[in-house]
């Protein structure tokens, strides 16, 4: 794809985490900034620093509404940042925080979000060590935007790399998918649906740490399926490793509220964002032991086996049913759920 095919302007779909996002990154951004660190897309860059490996990640949060069931933009910013480190095998150490606040935002809301940031960082056992605050004109900032840069130390026992994946490796998810995306959609009040549902935003390091304690070499790859959902992160992986991924459709954990909302709205749950789950590729021989350990940790009770890596079809993700049917699961196309993180 050449640069002209990107279009004449940035669209909302370019921020969806799906195909448009990947075209923008792969066609415009990576070629301009090309270096060895950017050769493989991941949630955090790992840097060798003397005897330790450091993980560094940055993210921006533009969720609307700012407050939603189960969380808010402040909580989301901290958890989203530490989770990018966690799925890179790194224990969070410190966060830099940049706030862009719209003039006219009620001070009550601003103070609420600062408290949410403090509470979330305390729960995640990570310190906010510095940052910056800017105020923009009224009507130019949707209340508040937050940008974070987070630093972690990679556990020396773990070696996460797509190059280690081989046919027969198994795919697990830490719990029900789609809670966050559907919660945000309903919180906007634009759709006449009611559901007892809340965002799954939470820190993932305790779950990752539990797997490392069992057998770190059994864990080969991890991602948190935020924008674009499980479908997008697994499509990225299948294309990188040039192998097939098969998902067992009936094994994918979904709350009934998420399933019902997706059926009514014509959405695929595999495209809906999570903010407190991860997907991992693990060795088959230790699958049961890893799941057993995950389920002991608060928040990991719903961890399940959902699929496996196969040699064929290369670069394709398939969902198969117990009745023998199958469908191709592609990346998210377009932007059905804008502003979810």
Protein Blocks (a to p, Z undefined) as FASTA:
>chain_A
ZZklnojbdcfklmnopmmlmmmmmmmmmmmmgcfklmpgcfbdcddehjbccddddddd
fbdcfbdghiafklmmmmmmmmmmmmnopacfbdcddddddehiafklmmmmmmmmmmmm
mmnopacfbdcdddddehilgopacdddddddddfkbccdfklpcghiacddfbdehklm
mmmmmmnopaccddddddfbdcfklmmmmmmmmommlpmbdcddfehijmlmmmmmmmmn
opacdddfklpccdfklmmmmmmnopafklpccfkbccddddfklmmmmmmmmmmpghil
mgccfbdcdfbdghiacdddfkopacdddddehjfbghkZZ
